[in-house]
């Protein structure tokens, strides 16, 4: 199990936050109860199973719904 913090471009509304959260939660391997999207800091924090999903997959899902990933940190 890995943890990630993903810095996004500025989220402009609560609806943006919900779109990002739904995109991430739609991926297999995401521990849903750990996904936290912060509207104020434009960060996503989550835990994921690296055998089922990669950080690239997660970033891709976020990009697909229209948000730019600025940087990611995985530990």
Buried (B, 14 or more C-beta within 10 A) or exposed (E): EBEBBBBBEEBEEEEBBEBBBEBBBEBEBBBEEEBEBEBEEBBBBBBBEEEEBBBEBBBEBBEEEEBEBEEBEEE
